[in-house]
Amino acid sequence: SALLGFAIAFLVASRAGMPMVDAAIRGLIGAVIFSVVGWWCGLLVIQALMRSAVHLRTVRAEERDRRAREVEAEPAAAATSSAGVEAPAAPTVAPEGDA
């Protein structure tokens, strides 16, 4: 980005009729400015990537915790629902010889 800043500032200054030395100085200033702007944009991109990674990690952890709670709740719910219900009695069959 610094080379692009130099090129833009140098070309604009030289086409405006400035002496070569002044155009070069303005090109160097443009290079510094574009370098800082490029650095700042890089920081913004890295910050956005870090925020999205943290958000994704949080969402996955919440999903994992929710699934763990569901798995833990299933046996407890089955035990609670069958605790008040008696098992059906086995059918009684009369012996064959007594009839």
Residue frames as a rotation matrix with the C-alpha (Angstrom) as fourth column:
SER 1
0.567 0.823 0.000 0.00
0.823 -0.567 0.000 0.00
0.000 0.000 -1.000 0.00
ALA 2
0.299 -0.529 -0.794 2.94
0.232 -0.767 0.598 2.33
-0.926 -0.363 -0.106 0.60
LEU 3
-0.747 -0.580 0.325 4.07
0.422 -0.036 0.906 1.94
-0.514 0.813 0.272 -3.01
LEU 4
-0.115 0.802 0.586 0.58
0.954 -0.076 0.291 2.72
0.278 0.592 -0.756 -4.21
GLY 5
0.705 0.354 -0.614 0.46
0.586 -0.779 0.224 5.84
-0.399 -0.518 -0.757 -2.02
PHE 6
-0.215 -0.864 -0.456 3.83
0.193 -0.495 0.847 6.97
-0.958 0.094 0.273 -3.34
ALA 7
-0.730 -0.080 0.678 2.80
0.666 0.136 0.733 6.39
-0.151 0.987 -0.046 -6.94
ILE 8
0.282 0.923 0.262 -0.52
0.940 -0.320 0.115 8.23
0.190 0.214 -0.958 -6.60
ALA 9
0.686 -0.023 -0.727 0.94
0.367 -0.852 0.374 11.24
-0.628 -0.524 -0.576 -4.77
PHE 10
-0.392 -0.910 -0.133 3.98
0.244 -0.243 0.939 11.44
-0.887 0.335 0.317 -7.07
LEU 11
-0.571 0.210 0.794 1.90
0.821 0.110 0.561 11.26
0.031 0.971 -0.235 -10.25
VAL 12
0.563 0.827 -0.009 -0.61
0.824 -0.560 0.083 13.84
0.063 -0.054 -0.997 -9.06
ALA 13
0.514 -0.424 -0.746 2.17
0.210 -0.781 0.588 16.22
-0.832 -0.459 -0.313 -7.97
SER 14
-0.578 -0.805 0.134 4.26
0.317 -0.071 0.946 15.79
-0.752 0.589 0.296 -11.13
ARG 15
-0.355 0.520 0.777 1.25
0.914 0.021 0.404 16.23
0.194 0.854 -0.482 -13.43
ALA 16
0.717 0.588 -0.374 0.37
0.666 -0.737 0.117 19.39
-0.207 -0.333 -0.920 -11.52
GLY 17
0.663 -0.509 0.550 3.68
0.195 -0.592 -0.782 20.84
0.723 0.625 -0.293 -12.72
MET 18
0.896 -0.383 0.226 5.67
-0.347 -0.284 0.894 20.60
-0.279 -0.879 -0.387 -9.47
PRO 19
0.076 -0.946 -0.316 9.44
-0.942 0.035 -0.333 20.12
0.326 0.323 -0.888 -9.61
MET 20
0.165 -0.059 -0.984 10.67
-0.157 0.984 -0.085 16.53
0.974 0.168 0.153 -9.39
VAL 21
-0.826 -0.534 -0.180 12.03
0.105 0.167 -0.980 16.97
0.554 -0.829 -0.081 -5.83
ASP 22
-0.639 0.662 0.393 8.73
-0.756 -0.443 -0.483 18.35
-0.146 -0.605 0.783 -4.54
ALA 23
0.292 0.752 -0.590 6.81
-0.815 0.519 0.258 15.57
0.500 0.406 0.765 -6.29
ALA 24
-0.203 -0.460 -0.864 9.11
0.081 0.872 -0.483 12.98
0.976 -0.168 -0.140 -4.69
ILE 25
-0.971 -0.125 0.206 8.63
-0.176 -0.215 -0.961 14.51
0.164 -0.969 0.187 -1.22
ARG 26
-0.199 0.971 0.132 4.86
-0.973 -0.180 -0.148 14.48
-0.120 -0.158 0.980 -1.69
GLY 27
0.233 0.207 -0.950 5.16
-0.492 0.868 0.069 10.89
0.839 0.452 0.304 -2.91
LEU 28
-0.688 -0.550 -0.473 6.98
0.154 0.527 -0.836 9.94
0.709 -0.648 -0.278 0.30
ILE 29
-0.797 0.485 0.361 4.31
-0.573 -0.414 -0.707 11.65
-0.193 -0.770 0.608 2.38
GLY 30
0.177 0.883 -0.434 1.65
-0.952 0.265 0.152 9.77
0.249 0.387 0.888 0.42
ALA 31
-0.134 -0.309 -0.942 3.54
-0.151 0.946 -0.289 6.53
0.979 0.103 -0.173 1.04
VAL 32
-0.973 -0.231 0.014 3.56
-0.032 0.078 -0.996 7.14
0.229 -0.970 -0.083 4.79
ILE 33
-0.438 0.882 0.175 -0.12
-0.857 -0.350 -0.378 8.01
-0.272 -0.316 0.909 4.82
PHE 34
0.310 0.566 -0.764 -1.10
-0.775 0.616 0.142 4.96
0.551 0.548 0.630 2.75
SER 35
-0.514 -0.567 -0.644 1.11
-0.040 0.765 -0.642 2.77
0.857 -0.305 -0.416 4.93
VAL 36
-0.939 0.212 0.269 -0.70
-0.303 -0.147 -0.942 3.92
-0.160 -0.966 0.202 8.07
VAL 37
-0.042 0.981 -0.190 -4.07
-0.989 -0.068 -0.132 3.48
-0.143 0.183 0.973 6.38
GLY 38
0.119 0.015 -0.993 -3.12
-0.500 0.865 -0.046 -0.04
0.858 0.502 0.110 5.27
TRP 39
-0.853 -0.461 -0.245 -1.90
0.012 0.451 -0.892 -0.89
0.521 -0.764 -0.379 8.75
TRP 40
-0.690 0.659 0.300 -5.15
-0.629 -0.342 -0.698 0.39
-0.357 -0.670 0.650 10.26
CYS 41
0.215 0.783 -0.583 -7.24
-0.945 0.318 0.078 -1.63
0.247 0.534 0.808 7.79
GLY 42
-0.283 -0.410 -0.867 -5.22
-0.184 0.910 -0.371 -4.73
0.941 0.055 -0.334 8.65
LEU 43
-0.988 -0.066 0.142 -5.94
-0.146 0.068 -0.987 -4.18
0.056 -0.995 -0.077 12.32
LEU 44
-0.269 0.962 0.042 -9.65
-0.913 -0.241 -0.329 -3.83
-0.307 -0.127 0.943 11.62
VAL 45
0.213 0.301 -0.930 -9.68
-0.684 0.725 0.078 -7.08
0.698 0.619 0.360 9.64
ILE 46
-0.639 -0.518 -0.568 -7.81
0.044 0.713 -0.699 -8.95
0.768 -0.472 -0.433 12.37
GLN 47
-0.871 0.374 0.319 -10.13
-0.433 -0.276 -0.858 -7.54
-0.233 -0.885 0.402 15.03
ALA 48
0.076 0.950 -0.302 -13.20
-0.997 0.071 -0.025 -8.63
-0.003 0.303 0.953 13.04
LEU 49
0.018 -0.145 -0.989 -11.74
-0.366 0.920 -0.142 -12.12
0.930 0.365 -0.037 12.58
MET 50
-0.906 -0.393 -0.157 -11.01
0.017 0.338 -0.941 -12.41
0.423 -0.855 -0.300 16.30
ARG 51
-0.582 0.761 0.288 -14.51
-0.737 -0.343 -0.582 -11.25
-0.344 -0.551 0.760 17.25
SER 52
0.287 0.721 -0.631 -16.14
-0.893 0.439 0.096 -13.72
0.346 0.536 0.770 14.88
ALA 53
-0.317 -0.470 -0.824 -13.93
-0.115 0.881 -0.459 -16.55
0.941 -0.051 -0.333 16.18
VAL 54
-0.985 -0.015 0.173 -14.86
-0.172 -0.008 -0.985 -15.73
0.016 -1.000 0.005 19.78
HIS 55
-0.205 0.979 -0.006 -18.54
-0.946 -0.200 -0.256 -15.53
-0.252 -0.047 0.967 18.86
LEU 56
0.217 0.242 -0.946 -18.38
-0.645 0.763 0.047 -18.87
0.733 0.600 0.321 17.03
ARG 57
-0.691 -0.540 -0.481 -16.60
0.025 0.647 -0.762 -20.46
0.722 -0.539 -0.433 19.98
THR 58
-0.830 0.448 0.333 -19.23
-0.485 -0.282 -0.828 -19.11
-0.277 -0.848 0.451 22.38
VAL 59
0.112 0.918 -0.381 -22.09
-0.992 0.123 0.004 -20.38
0.050 0.378 0.924 20.21
ARG 60
-0.001 -0.180 -0.984 -20.51
-0.327 0.930 -0.169 -23.84
0.945 0.321 -0.060 19.96
ALA 61
-0.927 -0.362 -0.094 -19.92
-0.017 0.292 -0.956 -23.97
0.374 -0.885 -0.277 23.73
GLU 62
-0.513 0.818 0.259 -23.53
-0.777 -0.315 -0.545 -22.98
-0.364 -0.481 0.797 24.41
GLU 63
0.284 0.600 -0.748 -24.76
-0.853 0.514 0.088 -25.64
0.437 0.613 0.658 21.99
ARG 64
-0.384 -0.521 -0.762 -22.53
-0.087 0.842 -0.532 -28.26
0.919 -0.138 -0.369 23.59
ASP 65
-0.974 0.044 0.222 -23.78
-0.225 -0.069 -0.972 -27.30
-0.028 -0.997 0.077 27.07
ARG 66
-0.141 0.989 -0.051 -27.40
-0.973 -0.148 -0.180 -27.41
-0.185 0.024 0.982 25.89
ARG 67
0.211 0.167 -0.963 -26.91
-0.551 0.834 0.024 -30.91
0.808 0.525 0.267 24.45
ALA 68
-0.752 -0.540 -0.378 -25.22
0.023 0.550 -0.835 -32.07
0.659 -0.636 -0.401 27.65
ARG 69
-0.753 0.548 0.365 -28.16
-0.580 -0.290 -0.761 -30.79
-0.311 -0.785 0.536 29.71
GLU 70
0.194 0.855 -0.482 -30.60
-0.966 0.252 0.058 -32.57
0.170 0.454 0.874 27.39
VAL 71
-0.089 -0.305 -0.948 -28.69
-0.228 0.933 -0.278 -35.85
0.970 0.191 -0.152 27.68
GLU 72
-0.961 -0.273 -0.040 -28.57
-0.009 0.176 -0.984 -35.53
0.276 -0.946 -0.172 31.48
ALA 73
-0.531 0.824 0.197 -32.29
-0.787 -0.393 -0.476 -34.67
-0.315 -0.408 0.857 31.62
GLU 74
-0.084 0.533 -0.842 -33.47
-0.753 0.519 0.404 -37.66
0.652 0.668 0.358 29.53
PRO 75
-0.506 -0.079 -0.859 -32.70
0.297 0.919 -0.259 -40.41
0.810 -0.386 -0.442 32.11
ALA 76
-0.976 0.168 -0.135 -33.98
0.070 -0.342 -0.937 -38.23
-0.204 -0.925 0.322 34.93
ALA 77
-0.414 0.872 -0.262 -37.23
-0.907 -0.420 0.035 -37.57
-0.080 0.252 0.965 33.06
ALA 78
-0.136 0.339 -0.931 -37.65
-0.405 0.838 0.364 -41.28
0.904 0.427 0.023 32.30
ALA 79
-0.762 -0.187 -0.620 -37.08
0.437 0.559 -0.705 -42.20
0.478 -0.808 -0.345 35.96
THR 80
-0.889 0.456 -0.040 -39.52
-0.298 -0.641 -0.707 -39.53
-0.348 -0.617 0.706 37.16
SER 81
-0.234 0.857 -0.459 -42.28
-0.946 -0.092 0.311 -40.56
0.224 0.507 0.832 34.76
SER 82
-0.031 0.221 -0.975 -41.98
-0.167 0.960 0.223 -44.28
0.986 0.169 0.007 35.60
ALA 83
-0.928 -0.371 0.036 -41.67
-0.087 0.121 -0.989 -43.78
0.362 -0.921 -0.144 39.37
GLY 84
-0.568 0.773 0.284 -45.42
-0.697 -0.267 -0.665 -43.25
-0.438 -0.575 0.691 39.93
VAL 85
0.308 0.672 -0.673 -46.56
-0.915 0.404 -0.016 -45.99
0.261 0.621 0.739 37.53
GLU 86
0.081 -0.225 0.971 -46.72
-0.542 0.808 0.232 -49.61
-0.837 -0.545 -0.057 38.64
ALA 87
-0.799 -0.396 -0.453 -45.55
-0.598 0.436 0.673 -52.27
-0.069 0.808 -0.585 36.29
PRO 88
0.208 0.920 -0.331 -48.37
-0.907 0.308 0.287 -54.41
0.366 0.240 0.899 34.86
ALA 89
0.054 -0.123 0.991 -48.88
-0.679 0.723 0.127 -57.72
-0.732 -0.680 -0.044 36.63
ALA 90
-0.852 -0.387 -0.352 -47.87
-0.523 0.608 0.598 -60.86
-0.018 0.693 -0.721 34.81
PRO 91
0.119 0.951 -0.286 -50.85
-0.890 0.230 0.393 -62.83
0.439 0.207 0.874 33.54
THR 92
-0.424 -0.184 0.887 -51.64
-0.677 0.714 -0.176 -65.93
-0.601 -0.675 -0.427 35.56
VAL 93
-0.171 0.306 -0.936 -52.15
-0.791 0.524 0.316 -69.13
0.587 0.795 0.153 33.70
ALA 94
0.484 0.419 0.768 -53.91
-0.802 0.563 0.198 -72.07
-0.350 -0.712 0.609 35.26
PRO 95
-0.626 -0.725 0.287 -52.09
-0.563 0.675 0.477 -75.37
-0.540 0.137 -0.831 35.19
GLU 96
-0.443 0.413 -0.796 -53.32
-0.783 0.254 0.568 -77.75
0.437 0.875 0.211 32.52
GLY 97
-0.770 0.065 -0.635 -53.96
0.172 0.979 -0.109 -80.72
0.615 -0.194 -0.764 34.79
ASP 98
-0.888 0.404 -0.220 -56.45
0.179 -0.136 -0.974 -79.00
-0.424 -0.904 0.048 37.15
ALA 99
-0.672 0.640 -0.372 -59.14
-0.739 -0.611 0.284 -78.28
-0.046 0.466 0.884 34.64
